[in-house]
Amino acid sequence: MSIDMGKPSTAGRAPGTEEPPDTGVRAPAADDRHRLTALQGLAALSLDAMASVAYGPESIVLVLAAAGAYGMGCTLPVTLAIAALLAVLVASYRQVIAAFPDGGGSYAVAKKHLGRRTSLVAAASLILDYVLNVAVSVTAGVAALTSAFPELYGERVWICLGVLVLVTAVNLRGVVESAKAFLVPTAVFVGSILAMVAVGLFRDGPVSTVTAAGHASALGEGATTIGALLLLKAFAAGCSALTGVEAVANAVPSFRAPAARRAQRTEGALGALLGVMLIGLSVLIGRFHLQPVEGVTVLAQLADASFGHNVAFYVVQFATMVLLALAANTSFGGLPVLMSLLARDNHLPHVFALKADRQVHRHGVLALAVVSAILLVFSGGDTNTLVPLFAIGVFVGFTICQVGMVRHWYGERPRGWQAKAALNGFGALLTGASAVVVTATKFTEGAWLVVVALPLLVLGFEKIHRAYNEIGERLELGRIPRAPQRSRSVVVVPVSGLSRLTSQALTAAGSLGDEVLAVTVTHPTPEDRQSTEALRRDWELWKPGVELIELSSETRSLGRPLAAYVRKLAQIHPDAQVTVLIPETEPAHLWQRLLQNQRGSVVAHAVRRDTDAVICRLRFRITADAR
């Protein structure tokens, strides 16, 4: 088995020709059943954006509340500005999907149009945002649960880890399986929010205010004006509702053929639903003259005002809690694909580019789960500890992507490119301003960690890239190697006793090498001396035609004496290829592996660490008796 340490091979392609561009339209493949439809894409990749309506409007209200009732009157204009930015982003990412059907989103755009270093900044920002999204989503969902059942508050970390294990397990079965599992919760949440907006529009006033009763108001008093800085801060805070919009563009290869077209439909549907929900909730906030109160979410107050304190109210709360907890699935759908692209470009270990049978980037899923678990434990399951770190990375990615698309239109210059470039330029201006404001306002609250982590991640990518380049140089990748030559072969077989396994090992060694040497490690203790004498006597009686070499070891070490002997052989026979053939049994049952002494692994590790010898592990399969 060979391991390619470099880029994918282009062998067999005619000189001077290139691969045709991927238009996103391909014939149906056998593995399409493990890929997403447009509807499944909404459930698998849009939960983060959908669930953000639970905290996006609230973020706006909490900022504007400082200016009192006068400030609250600006909720709808600020939301409309965010909805306009959402429309710009959706239109932009639909173009990104068409132009980059292999996925990667802002990373792919920046790599082509803004240079490798900028693309790594975009990738690092997306990775940070995806990881933080998992932690924030899970803790927010569990916070809703512990609010309803306060007795569970002390166990919130374990509950968070349990939810993370559930989401990870579902995603390891495939992106389609996760979409099917989360389709119903998504439909219930979206349906309940739209129903709440529709019912609330027909109300002259709130049906109930039971939820907010007895809670202190967070509304400021005495303000008669609202400054531009406060509006900008409210806009930046509300833009947290836009996290997850880029996930579809990052995971285009996860869709069925035609992948680009299905991904564009998903992106458009996501933008439409998210925009309607955000604007609808903001209209209700103004219609019911809602005031933020401590300890009660804005969404809970709106559900109480529209439906009353009844079953429908609890359906909204439960659906919100479930979707917030499951919103982590967006990261599991987008990040492993992004990591696979980084691995293909030699910026992450190549193991992240591997796929399992169900089109799952399993190593990316597991890596995301492990890092997220560490964050959950570090934060103690507290959402407020993580929120200041959230959304900064996604704004950086948004801005880089928009600037890259401006360069794209300027270079390609298709029909109407000026309008498209202007749209992307305007979007870059808005998201760039949001990134600066969010970072500045949350810097002392923990956002400085993201500012520090971004360059560290980029440096890590660069270091991995240099390591792969060095390996490629040593392996002479991309060059025609010299013709293979046959060399003399010496095969070393570690032996501890006589058995059928020993016989098969020497037989296999004889077919592999010109010279076979059986080696046993002896120890000077009395009990070991007796077993060594017995092995020597049995070997002379057996007469296998292979010399038995005894290596004396003062300690109980097994691997080091063998490795030292192999090094000595390599010095004596510099032109010979030394191979160590390690015979091992393969038990009939999995549990029987616990009964093995693991000597083969010890020897293999020592030889691999200290020598350049070839390691060959011979498996003797023990079959169960037929009864």
Disulfide bonds with the S-S distance in Angstrom:
none
